[in-house]
Amino acid sequence: MAFSLHRVPVPRPRDAHVRKYNDRCMKCLALLLFLTPLTSGLRGQTPTYQDDVDALYRILQKTPAYKDQVRGARKKAYEALYQSIRNDTSQPNGYFHDYHKLARLLFPLRDNHFGFNQMPAALLRREFFGNPDSVLAYRSSAFYRHYPRTSLDLDSLEAELKRRNKDSVEGIYYYDRYLSVGLYRDDEMGRYTGVVLSSALPAWERGQVAITLYGKSPGTFRAVYGHPVYKNYVLVTNEKFQDHALVNARFSSSVSSSCYRKDTLGADYVNLADSDIYFAFRNLSPSIQYVRVRTFTNYHVLAGESRKLLRLLRDSARAPHLIVDLRNNEGGNVRMGEGYVRFIREYARRNHVHVLVNNGTMSAGEIILLGLKGMDHVTVYGQTTRGTLAYGNNYGKTEMLPRGFYGLYVSDMKDKDNLLRYEDIGVAPDVILSASRDWLDQVRESIESGDRPRHP
């Protein structure tokens, strides 16, 4: 028996706010290939950089994360950071440099539902990639001409980075077949810079800066990416170097759903494919059944499909072992997941449940996972989850800063369940799976061997 629901395009979960922001940008710029050069008329224009800093500071002060975390000595330190950023009027490349300075106001706040994005000031739409006149016009824009680039000798840099071990953060990364980027350490507060070494995209050229990583803890970063298509800056607040990849470098409205990876030939056993449907139920063997749930959204169409799946589970899940696949579960509404928790609790009284999670399991997906961990006869496999669960977004609101160059996707939900200890860190599995082999095969082998790992 196999059950599957209708195919629905799967948005990249972490970039939902990026998608909404870029869609808004595209509506504003749909008829334009490029805008008036940025450098024309900016001097003397009001509002100012300081107005942007003040506005962002006021917006962040109203957020639950700020109210929970910025107190006492931390409040004094944050105020000093704000004043330092406000007083830093250096403008080696204002439109781009200002973004990095403003983003630093978000760094002390542990809330990965925040999104901070730059408005693309010139636009080369994908349908015009093959149009020489459009490409020439785009490359004549101030946005393109002033885009940050390195002054390093690229041949020497590339040769040096090719010698780096794959376990090193430094090295050469590939965005599918479209970009190769050399990432090297700047030795400035643990900062890494990634420059384009080759590009199959007309928006990029060799030497331009596509990645900036700010060290947070070993293997984790605050990351600023140039969107592969639109090149506007996108902030990823909890980037991870994992399995030789920057695993959260995934972009909506792009040419690929891949991330920046050092390994380009191996299959991706960790993530579900974009083409994989949201919900599925099937028999893997007479003793093992499989169910996939990759969202807990309360969006009416998908919510209805989720309820159908839950009813089917109650009627048809009878095998001694049930694999519950929560990989790439983008979250949603916790209440939509509570029915699954109740079902699994009852099911596990007489059977064994094996839960699959990965770095793409986030938000409500992580909260539901916490409700399952530690249950008798429930084992969690995979890798540590995203670490985006303490706060959330009810209304999907973007606050534009006064100059109109940048927007903050605001988090508005309080941490009512004291989940801040998991923010950035995530929820660890009971059994870590290898990224080099099929995960379902590894779980089935564990089941068939009778291995029952103890919970940590």
C-alpha positions as CSV (number, residue, x, y, z in Angstrom):
1,M,0.0,0.0,0.0
2,A,1.2,3.5,-0.8
3,F,-0.4,6.8,-0.1
4,S,0.7,10.2,-1.4
5,L,-1.0,13.6,-1.6
6,H,-0.9,16.1,-4.4
7,R,2.4,17.7,-5.4
8,V,2.9,21.2,-4.1
9,P,6.0,23.2,-4.9
10,V,8.2,23.2,-1.8
11,P,9.6,26.6,-0.7
12,R,13.0,26.6,1.0
13,P,11.9,26.7,4.6
14,R,14.6,28.9,6.1
15,D,14.2,31.4,3.2
16,A,10.4,32.0,3.5
17,H,11.0,35.6,4.6
18,V,13.6,36.0,1.8
19,R,11.1,34.8,-0.8
20,K,8.4,37.2,0.5
21,Y,10.9,40.1,0.5
22,N,12.2,39.3,-3.0
23,D,8.7,38.9,-4.4
24,R,8.0,42.4,-3.1
25,C,11.2,43.7,-4.7
26,M,10.3,42.0,-8.0
27,K,6.8,43.7,-8.1
28,C,8.5,47.0,-7.6
29,L,11.1,46.5,-10.3
30,A,9.4,44.1,-12.7
31,L,9.5,46.6,-15.6
32,L,13.1,47.7,-15.1
33,L,16.4,46.1,-15.9
34,F,18.3,48.5,-13.8
35,L,17.7,51.6,-11.7
36,T,19.3,55.0,-11.7
37,P,22.9,54.7,-10.5
38,L,23.1,54.7,-6.7
39,T,25.7,57.3,-6.6
40,S,23.6,60.0,-8.3
41,G,21.9,62.2,-5.9
42,L,22.6,60.3,-2.7
43,R,24.5,63.1,-1.1
44,G,22.3,65.5,0.7
45,Q,19.4,63.1,0.4
46,T,17.2,62.6,3.4
47,P,16.7,60.3,5.2
48,T,20.3,59.4,6.2
49,Y,22.3,56.4,7.3
50,Q,21.8,57.4,10.9
51,D,18.1,57.4,10.3
52,D,18.4,53.8,9.2
53,V,20.4,52.9,12.3
54,D,18.0,54.6,14.6
55,A,14.9,53.0,13.0
56,L,16.4,49.5,13.1
57,Y,17.4,50.0,16.7
58,R,13.8,51.0,17.6
59,I,12.3,48.1,15.7
60,L,14.5,45.6,17.4
61,Q,13.8,47.0,20.8
62,K,10.2,46.1,20.4
63,T,10.9,42.4,19.5
64,P,10.5,39.6,22.0
65,A,14.1,38.5,21.5
66,Y,15.4,41.9,22.5
67,K,13.1,42.1,25.6
68,D,14.2,38.7,26.7
69,Q,17.9,38.9,26.1
70,V,19.1,42.5,26.4
71,R,19.2,43.3,30.1
72,G,21.6,44.5,32.6
73,A,25.2,44.5,31.4
74,R,24.1,43.2,28.0
75,K,21.9,46.2,27.6
76,K,24.8,48.5,28.2
77,A,26.9,46.5,25.7
78,Y,24.1,46.6,23.2
79,E,23.7,50.4,23.6
80,A,27.5,50.8,23.1
81,L,27.3,48.7,19.9
82,Y,24.4,50.8,18.6
83,Q,26.3,54.0,19.2
84,S,29.4,52.6,17.6
85,I,27.5,51.6,14.5
86,R,25.7,54.9,14.4
87,N,28.9,56.9,14.6
88,D,30.6,54.8,11.9
89,T,30.1,57.0,8.9
90,S,32.9,55.5,6.8
91,Q,31.6,54.8,3.4
92,P,34.1,52.8,1.2
93,N,31.1,51.4,-0.6
94,G,28.1,52.9,1.2
95,Y,25.1,50.9,-0.1
96,F,26.9,47.6,0.5
97,H,29.0,48.6,3.5
98,D,26.1,50.1,5.4
99,Y,24.3,46.8,5.2
100,H,27.1,45.0,7.0
101,K,27.2,47.6,9.6
102,L,23.4,47.5,10.2
103,A,23.4,43.7,10.3
104,R,25.7,43.8,13.3
105,L,22.7,45.1,15.4
106,L,21.1,41.7,14.9
107,F,24.2,39.6,15.8
108,P,23.8,39.7,19.6
109,L,20.1,38.6,19.4
110,R,19.4,34.9,19.3
111,D,16.3,34.7,17.0
112,N,16.7,32.9,13.8
113,H,13.3,33.9,12.5
114,F,14.6,37.3,11.8
115,G,15.3,38.2,8.2
116,F,17.3,41.2,7.1
117,N,17.5,41.8,3.4
118,Q,18.8,44.4,0.9
119,M,16.6,45.8,-1.9
120,P,18.2,44.9,-5.2
121,A,19.1,48.3,-6.7
122,A,19.5,46.8,-10.2
123,L,17.7,43.8,-11.7
124,L,18.6,41.4,-14.5
125,R,15.7,39.0,-14.7
126,R,16.4,35.4,-15.5
127,E,14.5,35.5,-18.8
128,F,17.0,38.2,-20.0
129,F,20.2,36.2,-19.1
130,G,20.7,35.3,-22.7
131,N,20.0,38.9,-24.0
132,P,23.3,40.6,-24.7
133,D,21.8,44.1,-24.6
134,S,20.1,43.5,-21.3
135,V,23.3,42.0,-19.8
136,L,25.3,45.0,-21.0
137,A,22.8,47.5,-19.6
138,Y,22.9,45.6,-16.2
139,R,26.7,45.6,-16.2
140,S,26.7,49.3,-16.8
141,S,24.6,50.0,-13.7
142,A,26.2,51.5,-10.6
143,F,25.0,48.5,-8.7
144,Y,27.1,46.1,-10.8
145,R,30.1,48.4,-11.2
146,H,30.3,49.1,-7.4
147,Y,29.6,45.6,-6.3
148,P,32.3,44.6,-3.7
149,R,35.2,42.7,-5.1
150,T,38.6,41.5,-3.8
151,S,41.9,42.9,-4.7
152,L,43.7,39.6,-4.2
153,D,45.4,37.7,-7.0
154,L,42.8,35.2,-7.9
155,D,45.0,32.6,-9.5
156,S,47.2,32.5,-6.4
157,L,44.1,32.4,-4.2
158,E,42.6,29.5,-6.1
159,A,45.8,27.5,-6.1
160,E,46.1,28.0,-2.3
161,L,42.5,27.1,-1.6
162,K,42.7,23.9,-3.7
163,R,45.2,22.6,-1.1
164,R,42.8,23.0,1.8
165,N,41.5,19.9,3.5
166,K,37.7,19.3,2.9
167,D,37.2,19.5,6.7
168,S,38.5,23.1,6.7
169,V,36.0,26.0,6.4
170,E,38.4,27.5,3.8
171,G,38.3,26.1,0.4
172,I,36.4,26.1,-2.9
173,Y,32.7,25.8,-2.9
174,Y,30.2,25.2,-5.7
175,Y,26.7,26.5,-6.1
176,D,25.5,23.7,-8.3
177,R,27.0,24.2,-11.7
178,Y,26.5,28.0,-11.7
179,L,29.2,29.5,-9.4
180,S,32.5,28.4,-7.8
181,V,33.6,30.5,-4.9
182,G,36.9,30.6,-3.0
183,L,36.4,31.1,0.7
184,Y,39.3,32.3,2.8
185,R,39.8,33.6,6.3
186,D,40.3,37.4,6.7
187,D,41.8,37.0,10.2
188,E,39.4,39.8,11.3
189,M,37.1,38.6,14.2
190,G,36.9,35.2,12.6
191,R,35.6,36.6,9.3
192,Y,35.7,34.7,6.1
193,T,35.3,36.1,2.6
194,G,34.1,34.2,-0.5
195,V,34.9,35.5,-3.9
196,V,33.7,34.3,-7.3
197,L,36.3,32.2,-9.1
198,S,34.0,31.3,-12.1
199,S,30.4,32.0,-13.0
200,A,27.9,30.7,-15.5
201,L,25.5,33.5,-14.4
202,P,25.8,36.8,-16.2
203,A,25.1,38.7,-13.0
204,W,28.4,37.7,-11.5
205,E,32.0,38.0,-12.6
206,R,35.3,36.6,-11.3
207,G,36.5,38.5,-8.2
208,Q,33.2,39.7,-6.9
209,V,32.4,39.0,-3.2
210,A,29.5,36.5,-2.9
211,I,29.9,35.4,0.7
212,T,30.9,36.9,4.0
213,L,30.9,34.8,7.2
214,Y,31.2,36.2,10.7
215,G,32.3,33.6,13.2
216,K,29.9,32.9,16.0
217,S,31.0,29.6,17.5
218,P,33.1,26.7,16.0
219,G,31.5,25.8,12.7
220,T,28.7,28.3,13.0
221,F,28.4,31.8,11.5
222,R,26.3,34.8,10.8
223,A,26.4,34.9,7.0
224,V,25.8,37.5,4.4
225,Y,25.2,36.2,0.9
226,G,24.7,37.9,-2.4
227,H,21.6,36.2,-3.9
228,P,22.8,34.1,-6.8
229,V,20.4,35.7,-9.2
230,Y,19.5,39.1,-7.9
231,K,22.7,39.8,-5.9
232,N,20.9,41.6,-3.1
233,Y,22.3,40.9,0.3
234,V,20.6,38.2,2.4
235,L,21.4,37.6,6.1
236,V,21.5,34.0,7.3
237,T,21.7,34.3,11.1
238,N,22.6,30.6,11.8
239,E,24.9,29.3,9.1
240,K,26.6,26.0,9.7
241,F,29.6,24.3,8.1
242,Q,28.5,20.7,8.0
243,D,29.3,17.7,5.8
244,H,31.7,20.0,3.7
245,A,28.9,22.5,3.0
246,L,27.4,25.7,4.1
247,V,24.1,24.0,4.7
248,N,21.8,27.0,5.1
249,A,22.9,28.8,2.0
250,R,19.7,28.0,0.0
251,F,17.9,30.7,-1.8
252,S,14.3,31.2,-3.0
253,S,13.6,32.3,-6.6
254,S,17.1,31.1,-7.6
255,V,18.4,28.8,-10.4
256,S,19.0,25.9,-8.0
257,S,17.8,24.6,-4.7
258,S,21.4,23.5,-3.8
259,C,23.6,25.1,-1.2
260,Y,27.3,25.9,-1.4
261,R,29.1,22.6,-1.3
262,K,32.6,21.4,-1.6
263,D,31.5,18.0,-2.8
264,T,29.6,18.2,-6.1
265,L,29.3,14.6,-7.3
266,G,27.9,12.8,-4.4
267,A,24.2,12.2,-3.8
268,D,22.4,14.2,-1.1
269,Y,21.2,11.6,1.3
270,V,20.5,14.1,4.1
271,N,17.7,16.3,2.5
272,L,14.4,15.5,0.9
273,A,14.3,16.6,-2.7
274,D,12.2,19.6,-3.7
275,S,10.1,17.3,-5.8
276,D,9.2,15.1,-2.8
277,I,5.6,15.7,-1.8
278,Y,4.7,17.1,1.6
279,F,2.9,14.0,2.9
280,A,3.3,10.3,2.2
281,F,2.6,6.9,3.7
282,R,3.7,3.6,2.5
283,N,4.9,0.1,3.4
284,L,8.6,-0.5,3.2
285,S,8.3,-4.2,4.3
286,P,5.9,-6.4,6.1
287,S,7.3,-5.1,9.4
288,I,8.1,-1.4,8.5
289,Q,5.9,1.4,7.5
290,Y,6.9,4.9,6.5
291,V,5.2,8.3,6.9
292,R,6.5,11.7,5.7
293,V,5.4,15.0,7.2
294,R,7.3,18.0,6.0
295,T,5.1,20.8,7.3
296,F,2.7,21.7,10.1
297,T,1.3,24.7,8.4
298,N,-2.3,25.7,9.0
299,Y,-2.7,26.9,5.4
300,H,-6.1,25.4,4.5
301,V,-5.1,23.2,1.6
302,L,-2.1,21.6,3.2
303,A,-3.8,21.5,6.6
304,G,-6.6,19.5,5.1
305,E,-4.1,17.1,3.5
306,S,-2.3,16.7,6.9
307,R,-5.6,15.8,8.6
308,K,-6.3,13.2,5.9
309,L,-2.8,11.7,6.5
310,L,-3.4,11.5,10.3
311,R,-6.7,9.7,9.7
312,L,-5.0,7.3,7.4
313,L,-2.3,6.6,10.0
314,R,-4.9,5.9,12.7
315,D,-6.6,3.4,10.3
316,S,-3.7,1.8,8.6
317,A,-0.5,2.0,10.7
318,R,-0.2,-1.5,12.1
319,A,3.5,-2.6,11.5
320,P,5.8,-3.2,14.5
321,H,8.0,-0.4,13.2
322,L,7.0,3.1,11.9
323,I,9.5,5.5,10.4
324,V,8.4,9.1,10.8
325,D,10.3,11.3,8.4
326,L,10.4,14.9,9.7
327,R,13.3,16.0,7.5
328,N,13.0,19.4,6.0
329,N,9.9,20.0,8.0
330,E,9.5,23.8,7.7
331,G,7.4,24.2,10.8
332,G,4.1,26.1,10.9
333,N,1.5,25.9,13.6
334,V,2.4,23.7,16.7
335,R,-1.3,22.8,17.1
336,M,-1.2,21.1,13.7
337,G,1.5,18.8,14.9
338,E,-0.1,17.9,18.3
339,G,-2.3,15.3,16.7
340,Y,0.8,13.5,15.4
341,V,2.3,13.6,18.9
342,R,-0.8,12.0,20.4
343,F,-0.9,9.4,17.7
344,I,2.8,8.5,18.1
345,R,2.4,8.3,21.9
346,E,-0.4,5.8,21.6
347,Y,1.3,3.9,18.8
348,A,4.6,3.6,20.7
349,R,2.9,1.8,23.6
350,R,3.0,-1.4,21.5
351,N,5.3,-0.7,18.6
352,H,8.6,1.1,17.8
353,V,8.8,4.6,16.3
354,H,11.9,5.8,14.4
355,V,12.0,9.6,13.7
356,L,14.2,11.1,11.0
357,V,15.3,14.7,11.4
358,N,17.9,17.0,9.8
359,N,19.2,20.5,9.7
360,G,16.1,21.4,7.6
361,T,13.8,20.4,10.5
362,M,13.0,23.8,12.1
363,S,10.5,25.9,14.1
364,A,7.3,24.0,14.9
365,G,9.0,20.9,13.5
366,E,11.6,21.2,16.3
367,I,9.0,21.9,18.9
368,I,7.0,18.7,17.9
369,L,10.3,16.8,18.0
370,L,10.8,17.8,21.6
371,G,7.4,16.4,22.3
372,L,8.6,13.0,20.9
373,K,12.1,12.8,22.3
374,G,12.4,10.6,25.4
375,M,9.2,8.7,24.8
376,D,9.5,4.9,25.4
377,H,10.1,3.1,22.1
378,V,10.8,6.3,20.2
379,T,14.3,6.8,18.7
380,V,15.4,9.9,16.8
381,Y,17.9,9.5,13.9
382,G,19.7,11.9,11.7
383,Q,21.5,15.2,12.5
384,T,20.9,18.1,14.8
385,T,18.0,20.3,13.8
386,R,18.2,23.9,12.7
387,G,17.9,25.7,16.0
388,T,15.0,28.1,15.0
389,L,12.3,27.6,17.5
390,A,12.3,30.0,20.4
391,Y,10.4,32.8,18.6
392,G,8.3,33.0,15.4
393,N,6.4,35.1,13.0
394,N,2.6,35.4,13.1
395,Y,2.0,38.1,10.5
396,G,5.0,37.9,8.1
397,K,5.6,41.7,8.4
398,T,8.6,43.4,6.8
399,E,9.7,46.8,8.3
400,M,11.4,48.9,5.6
401,L,14.2,51.3,6.9
402,P,13.8,55.0,6.1
403,R,16.1,55.1,3.0
404,G,14.2,52.1,1.4
405,F,17.4,50.1,0.8
406,Y,16.9,47.5,3.5
407,G,14.1,45.6,5.2
408,L,13.7,43.6,8.5
409,Y,11.4,40.6,8.6
410,V,10.1,41.0,12.1
411,S,9.7,38.2,14.7
412,D,6.7,38.8,16.9
413,M,6.0,35.6,18.8
414,K,7.2,35.3,22.5
415,D,9.2,32.4,23.8
416,K,6.4,31.1,26.0
417,D,7.9,27.6,26.4
418,N,11.5,28.6,27.4
419,L,13.0,27.2,24.3
420,L,15.9,29.8,24.0
421,R,18.3,27.1,25.1
422,Y,17.8,25.4,21.8
423,E,18.0,28.5,19.6
424,D,21.1,28.4,17.4
425,I,21.9,24.9,18.9
426,G,19.0,22.8,17.7
427,V,17.7,19.4,19.0
428,A,20.2,16.5,18.8
429,P,19.2,13.1,17.6
430,D,19.7,9.9,19.6
431,V,21.6,8.3,16.6
432,I,23.7,10.3,14.2
433,L,23.5,9.0,10.6
434,S,26.2,9.2,8.0
435,A,25.7,11.7,5.2
436,S,27.4,9.3,2.8
437,R,24.7,6.6,2.7
438,D,21.0,6.5,2.3
439,W,19.3,7.4,5.5
440,L,16.3,5.1,5.1
441,D,18.7,2.2,4.5
442,Q,20.6,3.0,7.7
443,V,17.4,3.1,9.8
444,R,16.2,-0.1,8.3
445,E,19.5,-1.8,9.0
446,S,19.3,-0.6,12.6
447,I,15.8,-2.0,12.9
448,E,16.7,-5.4,11.3
449,S,19.8,-5.8,13.5
450,G,17.6,-5.3,16.5
451,D,19.8,-2.4,17.7
452,R,17.9,-0.3,20.3
453,P,20.2,2.6,21.1
454,R,19.7,4.1,24.6
455,H,18.6,7.7,24.8
456,P,21.3,10.1,26.0
